[in-house]
Amino acid sequence: MAETPAQTAGPRKRADARRNEEALLDAAAAAFVESGVDVPVRDIAGRAGVGVATIYRHFPTRADLIVAVYRHQVLACAEAGPRLLAESASPHAALARWVDLFVDFLVTKRGLAEALQSDDAAFATLHSYFVDRLVPVCDKLLRAAAEAGEITSGQDAYELMRGIGNLCIGGGNPRYDARHMVGLVIEGLRRR
């Protein structure tokens, strides 16, 4: 008798274990935004409503937790693109909403840049994970907007995302509004 794909795929996490992990990742992300990636693990555990041991059972090191949060947020941003394209009034509106999510992702990475510069091998693949997941989503949104005649065709997704990232660097200055600057760029893509 042949095994089903579910039987050969290995053990699947129980639904409650997946929910606990999601709550943990969301709590860690919120704590990272407020206090940086060096926030005490007990603070993250308190936010998630779990014990510290639960965090270490899922993520044995701080680097493992940081990587998991980063990947979780990249995946959420990637999954939002097709959904926004289906729900929005126009492809340009979908692009603008997705870019807004992307800006949220970028400006909430307090302390992550320093962690990524460390020698920890856990961080080595994060940049390529980010590029591999998000650039195709941005490209699809750009192409849809161009096909609808809303923007000039031939826009490069990586170049746009890199530019948005550079605009978000100054986000810590109270006199600088990264979201406003990015909005000007997205509006500037419109075909006149």
DODOPA-664054 format. One record per residue (C-alpha): z, x negated, y; residue number from 1; chain; residue in one letter. Coordinates in Angstrom, 3 decimals. Layout:
ATOM         pz         px         py     i   ch   aa
ATOM          Z          X          Y   NUM    A    A
...
//
This chain:
ATOM         pz         px         py     i   ch   aa
ATOM      0.000      0.000      0.000     1    A    M
ATOM     -1.004     -1.412      3.406     2    A    A
ATOM      1.540     -1.743      6.156     3    A    E
ATOM      1.105      0.141      9.392     4    A    T
ATOM      0.738     -1.809     12.655     5    A    P
ATOM      4.273     -0.763     13.621     6    A    A
ATOM      5.611     -2.285     10.399     7    A    Q
ATOM      3.753     -5.569     10.861     8    A    T
ATOM      4.490     -5.943     14.573     9    A    A
ATOM      8.101     -6.915     13.920    10    A    G
ATOM     11.249     -5.132     15.007    11    A    P
ATOM     10.846     -2.925     18.064    12    A    R
ATOM     13.658     -2.620     20.529    13    A    K
ATOM     15.563      0.623     20.409    14    A    R
ATOM     15.005      2.908     23.384    15    A    A
ATOM     18.574      2.406     24.630    16    A    D
ATOM     18.219     -1.383     24.379    17    A    A
ATOM     15.005     -1.212     26.427    18    A    R
ATOM     16.729      0.993     29.026    19    A    R
ATOM     19.668     -1.459     29.210    20    A    N
ATOM     17.292     -4.359     29.701    21    A    E
ATOM     15.363     -2.453     32.406    22    A    E
ATOM     18.630     -1.616     34.208    23    A    A
ATOM     19.681     -5.237     33.933    24    A    L
ATOM     16.376     -6.510     35.357    25    A    L
ATOM     16.485     -3.991     38.207    26    A    D
ATOM     20.111     -4.912     38.992    27    A    A
ATOM     19.299     -8.624     38.908    28    A    A
ATOM     16.278     -8.105     41.185    29    A    A
ATOM     18.419     -6.200     43.705    30    A    A
ATOM     21.108     -8.886     43.570    31    A    A
ATOM     18.503    -11.623     44.058    32    A    F
ATOM     17.201     -9.829     47.157    33    A    V
ATOM     20.680     -9.565     48.672    34    A    E
ATOM     22.185    -12.879     47.629    35    A    S
ATOM     19.462    -15.100     46.226    36    A    G
ATOM     18.902    -16.281     42.674    37    A    V
ATOM     22.278    -18.047     42.574    38    A    D
ATOM     24.211    -14.759     42.726    39    A    V
ATOM     27.110    -14.749     40.220    40    A    P
ATOM     26.194    -13.207     36.867    41    A    V
ATOM     29.300    -11.005     37.035    42    A    R
ATOM     27.857     -9.368     40.185    43    A    D
ATOM     24.626     -8.577     38.346    44    A    I
ATOM     26.572     -7.227     35.378    45    A    A
ATOM     28.610     -4.990     37.684    46    A    G
ATOM     25.463     -3.590     39.297    47    A    R
ATOM     23.927     -2.905     35.891    48    A    A
ATOM     27.108     -1.375     34.487    49    A    G
ATOM     27.227     -3.830     31.585    50    A    V
ATOM     29.425     -6.722     30.579    51    A    G
ATOM     28.580    -10.338     31.337    52    A    V
ATOM     28.146    -10.943     27.609    53    A    A
ATOM     25.351     -8.357     27.548    54    A    T
ATOM     23.442    -10.341     30.154    55    A    I
ATOM     23.839    -13.563     28.191    56    A    Y
ATOM     22.811    -11.815     24.985    57    A    R
ATOM     19.506    -10.813     26.625    58    A    H
ATOM     19.111    -13.895     28.836    59    A    F
ATOM     20.966    -16.994     27.583    60    A    P
ATOM     20.365    -18.958     30.804    61    A    T
ATOM     20.003    -18.138     34.494    62    A    R
ATOM     16.441    -19.460     34.294    63    A    A
ATOM     15.694    -16.948     31.516    64    A    D
ATOM     16.984    -14.132     33.724    65    A    L
ATOM     15.013    -15.291     36.780    66    A    I
ATOM     11.822    -15.559     34.727    67    A    V
ATOM     12.364    -12.113     33.184    68    A    A
ATOM     12.944    -10.497     36.597    69    A    V
ATOM      9.873    -12.186     38.036    70    A    Y
ATOM      7.680    -11.148     35.092    71    A    R
ATOM      9.068     -7.600     35.182    72    A    H
ATOM      8.204     -7.260     38.864    73    A    Q
ATOM      4.743     -8.803     38.453    74    A    V
ATOM      4.024     -6.384     35.620    75    A    L
ATOM      5.223     -3.399     37.696    76    A    A
ATOM      2.966     -4.461     40.570    77    A    C
ATOM      0.019     -4.925     38.207    78    A    A
ATOM      0.542     -1.531     36.576    79    A    E
ATOM      0.720      0.174     39.981    80    A    A
ATOM     -2.873     -0.739     40.913    81    A    G
ATOM     -4.760      1.587     38.560    82    A    P
ATOM     -2.223      4.371     39.141    83    A    R
ATOM     -2.615      4.113     42.926    84    A    L
ATOM     -6.393      4.080     42.615    85    A    L
ATOM     -6.225      7.337     40.644    86    A    A
ATOM     -3.684      9.010     42.964    87    A    E
ATOM     -4.785      7.920     46.434    88    A    S
ATOM     -7.097      9.758     48.793    89    A    A
ATOM     -9.461      6.770     48.905    90    A    S
ATOM     -9.825      3.290     47.394    91    A    P
ATOM     -8.897      1.725     50.752    92    A    H
ATOM     -5.716      3.827     50.822    93    A    A
ATOM     -4.941      2.663     47.275    94    A    A
ATOM     -5.544     -0.947     48.321    95    A    L
ATOM     -3.250     -0.561     51.337    96    A    A
ATOM     -0.481      0.997     49.229    97    A    R
ATOM     -0.833     -1.699     46.559    98    A    W
ATOM     -0.753     -4.468     49.162    99    A    V
ATOM      2.435     -2.885     50.512   100    A    D
ATOM      3.988     -3.208     47.025   101    A    L
ATOM      2.710     -6.780     46.834   102    A    F
ATOM      4.350     -7.571     50.188   103    A    V
ATOM      7.627     -6.070     48.885   104    A    D
ATOM      7.313     -8.355     45.873   105    A    F
ATOM      6.714    -11.423     48.043   106    A    L
ATOM      9.365    -10.883     50.713   107    A    V
ATOM     12.105    -10.166     48.182   108    A    T
ATOM     11.891    -13.500     46.387   109    A    K
ATOM     14.786    -15.103     48.258   110    A    R
ATOM     15.628    -18.385     46.562   111    A    G
ATOM     12.849    -18.105     44.005   112    A    L
ATOM     10.647    -20.683     45.697   113    A    A
ATOM     13.379    -23.294     45.345   114    A    E
ATOM     13.994    -22.327     41.728   115    A    A
ATOM     10.284    -22.601     40.955   116    A    L
ATOM     10.278    -26.149     42.358   117    A    Q
ATOM     13.010    -27.208     39.919   118    A    S
ATOM     12.317    -29.196     36.772   119    A    D
ATOM     13.265    -26.237     34.536   120    A    D
ATOM     10.462    -25.758     31.998   121    A    A
ATOM     11.123    -21.997     31.977   122    A    A
ATOM      9.384    -21.739     35.370   123    A    F
ATOM      6.254    -23.704     34.426   124    A    A
ATOM      4.067    -20.716     33.504   125    A    T
ATOM      5.139    -18.256     36.218   126    A    L
ATOM      2.383    -19.048     38.704   127    A    H
ATOM     -0.380    -18.556     36.148   128    A    S
ATOM      1.334    -15.371     34.903   129    A    Y
ATOM      1.328    -14.090     38.496   130    A    F
ATOM     -2.325    -15.018     39.118   131    A    V
ATOM     -3.547    -13.751     35.741   132    A    D
ATOM     -1.891    -10.341     36.191   133    A    R
ATOM     -2.281     -9.619     39.907   134    A    L
ATOM     -5.601    -11.111     41.009   135    A    V
ATOM     -7.648     -8.837     38.680   136    A    P
ATOM     -5.792     -5.775     40.014   137    A    V
ATOM     -6.459     -6.748     43.619   138    A    C
ATOM    -10.085     -7.489     42.730   139    A    D
ATOM    -10.526     -4.051     41.151   140    A    K
ATOM     -9.093     -2.375     44.257   141    A    L
ATOM    -11.320     -4.434     46.558   142    A    L
ATOM    -14.415     -3.630     44.485   143    A    R
ATOM    -13.572      0.094     44.443   144    A    A
ATOM    -13.157      0.107     48.238   145    A    A
ATOM    -16.444     -1.779     48.661   146    A    A
ATOM    -18.288      0.574     46.299   147    A    E
ATOM    -16.948      3.510     48.337   148    A    A
ATOM    -18.382      1.867     51.465   149    A    G
ATOM    -14.918      1.484     53.015   150    A    E
ATOM    -14.890     -2.313     53.236   151    A    I
ATOM    -17.459     -5.080     53.275   152    A    T
ATOM    -18.302     -6.184     49.750   153    A    S
ATOM    -17.688     -9.685     48.469   154    A    G
ATOM    -14.029    -10.020     49.444   155    A    Q
ATOM    -12.193    -12.561     47.290   156    A    D
ATOM     -8.980    -11.198     45.778   157    A    A
ATOM     -7.288    -14.586     45.358   158    A    Y
ATOM     -8.098    -15.564     48.936   159    A    E
ATOM     -6.730    -12.250     50.267   160    A    L
ATOM     -3.545    -12.539     48.205   161    A    M
ATOM     -3.049    -16.135     49.289   162    A    R
ATOM     -3.468    -15.112     52.927   163    A    G
ATOM     -0.973    -12.273     52.494   164    A    I
ATOM      1.454    -14.726     50.916   165    A    G
ATOM      1.100    -17.056     53.880   166    A    N
ATOM      1.728    -14.178     56.291   167    A    L
ATOM      4.903    -13.290     54.387   168    A    C
ATOM      6.400    -16.782     54.667   169    A    I
ATOM      7.753    -16.106     58.159   170    A    G
ATOM      9.516    -12.953     56.996   171    A    G
ATOM     13.011    -14.315     57.672   172    A    G
ATOM     12.521    -14.378     61.440   173    A    N
ATOM     13.750    -11.143     63.109   174    A    P
ATOM     10.969    -11.395     65.716   175    A    R
ATOM      8.268    -11.549     63.051   176    A    Y
ATOM      7.112     -8.494     61.081   177    A    D
ATOM      5.157     -9.671     58.038   178    A    A
ATOM      4.322     -6.107     57.024   179    A    R
ATOM      2.736     -5.433     60.436   180    A    H
ATOM      0.621     -8.589     60.212   181    A    M
ATOM     -0.527     -7.777     56.684   182    A    V
ATOM     -1.357     -4.230     57.803   183    A    G
ATOM     -3.640     -5.666     60.468   184    A    L
ATOM     -5.454     -7.699     57.820   185    A    V
ATOM     -5.936     -4.694     55.529   186    A    I
ATOM     -7.135     -2.552     58.437   187    A    E
ATOM     -9.457     -5.392     59.422   188    A    G
ATOM    -11.195     -5.144     56.039   189    A    L
ATOM    -12.520     -1.703     56.960   190    A    R
ATOM    -16.246     -1.411     57.443   191    A    R
ATOM    -16.946     -0.235     60.974   192    A    R
//
